[in-house]
């Protein structure tokens, strides 16, 4: 168990809808990262937050947004969903922006999103 | 830009045989290198990491990896594979604090009895 909790585990929704994925980082971790894993794109970095502030942005669509709350949990909001958004969405956490020398990213088990 | 290439999409190995997974990276500065394993319906578990120092690093589950700067490689090895090692393996590269991890495309390992 990595200590990173993601909910829900599975989500099935229709095109055009909006969903929210939730992540609770490991206790004491300040950084949260979101990744998307799909068959054609592999593991793609979406966005990183550090202690409530956006720290880095990757291949995140404008329809997607995220935030990190004062209690350090994070939410990834996906709107105007398309079939191609179906993927496994991972959250990871680390104590610092990258994690320092001894603290790499620790991943949750992911949320599998299916858009029909 | 940083990138990671895992040339082998699939590898099939017999139980008890040795395993080597290839990873080549591109990074402008000193890289931080990682190997993760993903079992079916599971998240990514860290196997090992390299930051600096000894170029041969030991990880969990009997895995090791060797950093070769001249070849920009960080290959993962295991002397004797167990059936439970069947999974997908990802190599990743990162840099100084604040940088994201970039993952390779993964190598799926099948273990024959």
Interface residues (C-beta under 8 A of the other chain):
Chain A: X2 X4 X33 X35 X42 X43 X45 X48 X55 X56 X58 X90 X92 X96 X97 X98 X100 X101 X104 X105 X106 X107 X108 X109 X110
Chain B: X32 X34 X36 X41 X42 X43 X44 X45 X46 X49 X51 X52 X90 X94 X95 X96 X97 X98 X99 X100 X101 X102 X103 X104 X105 X106
